[in-house]
Amino acid sequence: VLLRKYENPTTTMQNVLDKVAELNKELPKGIRIETFYDRTELVGLTIKTVIQTLIEGTIVVLIVLTLLLGSWKAAVISCLAIPFSLLFAFVCMDLTNIPANLLSLGAIDFGIIVDAAIVMVEGIFRHLAIKREEEAGDISDLVIQSSKEVQKQILFAVGIIILALLPILTLQRVEGRMFAPMAWTLSFAILGSMVYALTV
């Protein structure tokens, strides 16, 4: 019942509590195992905070993008970068053994994540609007052409943000252990958003 990698912490801690209760029944009278430190509430609160932040952040981004882009379709396409980027980040975190906690996940900024998708979507929608006026050309060719126009800018923008995080990755000792996972997580999420913008 140890808290191992890939184990669900809520289930593991409940198993520990059940085992302690079972042992207490078998111990001699006057001897009991008492809980000194229980992380059940902390883990539950962390999960609740992360889920709440994801939902509220996505809703706020969707509303703001709808108002700014003037199209709910463009806003939804841009917002889909959020789950894609988070999935990409979680896979990379798992592969590099970076823990998912409030500090590492709290660094994820939805505004930065949707940035690349917004640039791509706005460019495509602008070209589509011009096409409607001219009624010429194939839509798929138009999308590819508009994508090529902005892909270099997206690559440079993502590269600059990740370069800005490099000093955090050079930190040593306690501060390095605390803040390096945050920088890695944000870098993975931004890379995921770039992959989404350039492909999906």
C-alpha positions as CSV (number, residue, x, y, z in Angstrom):
1,V,0.0,0.0,0.0
2,L,3.0,2.3,-0.4
3,L,2.5,5.5,-2.5
4,R,4.2,4.3,-5.7
5,K,4.5,5.9,-9.1
6,Y,1.4,5.4,-11.3
7,E,-0.7,4.7,-8.2
8,N,-3.8,6.7,-7.4
9,P,-3.0,8.6,-4.2
10,T,-6.6,8.7,-3.0
11,T,-7.0,5.0,-3.3
12,T,-3.6,4.3,-1.8
13,M,-4.2,6.5,1.2
14,Q,-7.6,5.0,1.8
15,N,-6.0,1.5,1.7
16,V,-3.4,2.7,4.3
17,L,-6.2,4.0,6.6
18,D,-8.2,0.7,6.2
19,K,-5.1,-1.3,7.1
20,V,-4.4,0.9,10.1
21,A,-8.0,0.3,11.3
22,E,-7.6,-3.4,10.8
23,L,-4.3,-3.5,12.7
24,N,-5.8,-1.5,15.6
25,K,-8.4,-4.2,16.1
26,E,-5.6,-6.8,16.5
27,L,-3.4,-4.8,18.8
28,P,-3.4,-5.4,22.6
29,K,-5.6,-3.2,24.7
30,G,-4.2,0.3,25.3
31,I,-2.0,0.2,22.2
32,R,-3.2,2.0,19.1
33,I,-1.7,3.3,15.8
34,E,-2.6,7.0,15.6
35,T,-2.4,9.0,12.4
36,F,0.4,11.6,12.6
37,Y,0.1,13.2,9.1
38,D,-2.8,12.5,6.7
39,R,-2.5,13.9,3.1
40,T,-6.0,12.8,2.0
41,E,-7.5,16.3,2.4
42,L,-4.5,17.9,0.7
43,V,-4.7,15.6,-2.3
44,G,-8.5,16.1,-2.6
45,L,-8.1,19.8,-2.3
46,T,-5.3,19.8,-4.9
47,I,-7.4,17.8,-7.4
48,K,-10.4,20.0,-6.8
49,T,-8.4,23.2,-7.3
50,V,-6.8,21.9,-10.6
51,I,-10.1,20.8,-12.0
52,Q,-11.9,24.0,-11.0
53,T,-9.1,26.1,-12.5
54,L,-9.2,24.2,-15.8
55,I,-13.0,24.5,-16.2
56,E,-13.1,28.2,-15.1
57,G,-10.0,29.1,-17.2
58,T,-11.4,27.4,-20.3
59,I,-14.8,29.2,-20.0
60,V,-13.2,32.6,-19.5
61,V,-10.9,32.1,-22.5
62,L,-13.8,30.9,-24.6
63,I,-15.9,34.0,-23.7
64,V,-13.0,36.4,-24.3
65,L,-12.0,34.8,-27.6
66,T,-15.6,34.9,-28.8
67,L,-15.8,38.6,-28.1
68,L,-12.3,39.4,-29.6
69,L,-12.4,37.1,-32.6
70,G,-16.1,37.8,-33.3
71,S,-16.8,34.2,-34.1
72,W,-17.7,31.4,-31.7
73,K,-16.3,28.8,-34.1
74,A,-12.9,30.4,-34.1
75,A,-13.0,30.7,-30.3
76,V,-13.9,26.9,-30.0
77,I,-11.1,25.9,-32.4
78,S,-8.6,28.0,-30.4
79,C,-9.9,26.7,-27.1
80,L,-9.4,23.1,-28.2
81,A,-5.7,23.9,-27.9
82,I,-6.1,23.8,-24.1
83,P,-7.0,20.1,-23.6
84,F,-4.6,19.1,-26.5
85,S,-1.7,21.0,-24.9
86,L,-2.4,19.7,-21.4
87,L,-2.5,16.1,-22.7
88,F,0.8,16.7,-24.5
89,A,2.3,18.2,-21.3
90,F,1.0,15.3,-19.1
91,V,2.5,12.7,-21.5
92,C,5.9,14.6,-21.5
93,M,5.8,15.0,-17.7
94,D,5.2,11.2,-17.4
95,L,8.1,10.4,-19.7
96,T,10.4,12.8,-17.9
97,N,9.2,11.8,-14.3
98,I,8.1,15.4,-13.5
99,P,5.5,15.3,-10.7
100,A,2.0,16.8,-11.3
101,N,1.3,19.1,-8.4
102,L,-0.1,22.6,-7.7
103,L,3.3,24.3,-8.4
104,S,3.9,22.5,-11.7
105,L,0.3,22.7,-13.0
106,G,-0.3,26.1,-11.5
107,A,2.3,27.5,-13.9
108,I,0.2,26.7,-17.0
109,D,-1.2,29.9,-18.4
110,F,-4.2,29.4,-20.8
111,G,-3.5,32.8,-22.5
112,I,-0.1,31.6,-23.6
113,I,-1.4,28.2,-24.5
114,V,-4.1,29.5,-26.9
115,D,-1.8,32.2,-28.4
116,A,-0.4,30.1,-31.2
117,A,-3.9,28.7,-32.1
118,I,-5.3,32.2,-32.2
119,V,-2.7,33.4,-34.6
120,M,-3.3,30.5,-36.9
121,V,-7.1,30.6,-36.7
122,E,-7.3,34.3,-37.2
123,G,-5.1,34.1,-40.3
124,I,-7.2,31.3,-41.7
125,F,-10.5,33.1,-41.0
126,R,-9.2,36.3,-42.5
127,H,-8.4,34.5,-45.7
128,L,-11.7,32.7,-45.7
129,A,-13.5,36.1,-45.4
130,I,-11.6,37.5,-48.4
131,K,-12.5,34.3,-50.3
132,R,-16.2,34.8,-49.6
133,E,-15.9,38.2,-51.2
134,E,-14.0,37.0,-54.3
135,E,-15.5,33.5,-54.5
136,A,-12.4,32.0,-55.9
137,G,-9.9,29.2,-55.1
138,D,-10.2,25.9,-53.1
139,I,-10.7,26.2,-49.3
140,S,-8.2,23.5,-48.4
141,D,-5.5,25.2,-50.5
142,L,-6.5,28.5,-48.9
143,V,-6.1,27.0,-45.4
144,I,-2.7,25.6,-46.2
145,Q,-1.6,28.9,-47.7
146,S,-2.7,30.9,-44.7
147,S,-1.0,28.4,-42.4
148,K,2.3,28.8,-44.2
149,E,2.1,32.5,-43.8
150,V,2.1,32.4,-40.0
151,Q,3.9,29.2,-39.1
152,K,7.3,30.8,-38.9
153,Q,6.0,33.5,-36.6
154,I,4.4,30.8,-34.3
155,L,7.7,28.9,-34.2
156,F,9.7,32.0,-33.3
157,A,7.1,33.1,-30.6
158,V,7.1,29.6,-28.9
159,G,10.9,29.5,-29.1
160,I,11.3,32.9,-27.4
161,I,8.9,31.9,-24.6
162,I,10.8,28.6,-24.0
163,L,14.2,30.5,-24.1
164,A,12.9,32.9,-21.5
165,L,12.3,29.8,-19.2
166,L,15.8,28.5,-19.5
167,P,17.3,30.5,-16.6
168,I,14.8,28.8,-14.3
169,L,16.0,25.4,-15.5
170,T,19.6,26.3,-14.5
171,L,18.6,26.8,-10.8
172,Q,20.2,24.4,-8.4
173,R,19.4,22.9,-5.0
174,V,16.0,23.6,-3.4
175,E,14.9,26.4,-5.7
176,G,15.8,24.2,-8.7
177,R,13.7,21.3,-7.4
178,M,10.8,23.7,-6.7
179,F,10.7,25.8,-9.9
180,A,12.3,23.5,-12.6
181,P,9.2,21.3,-12.8
182,M,7.1,24.5,-13.3
183,A,9.3,25.6,-16.2
184,W,9.3,22.1,-17.8
185,T,5.5,21.8,-17.5
186,L,4.9,25.2,-19.1
187,S,7.5,24.4,-21.9
188,F,5.7,21.1,-22.6
189,A,2.3,22.8,-22.7
190,I,3.5,25.6,-25.0
191,L,5.1,23.0,-27.3
192,G,1.8,21.1,-27.4
193,S,0.0,24.3,-28.3
194,M,2.5,24.8,-31.2
195,V,1.9,21.3,-32.4
196,Y,-1.8,21.8,-32.2
197,A,-1.6,25.1,-34.1
198,L,0.6,23.7,-36.9
199,T,-1.3,20.5,-37.4
200,V,-4.9,20.4,-36.1
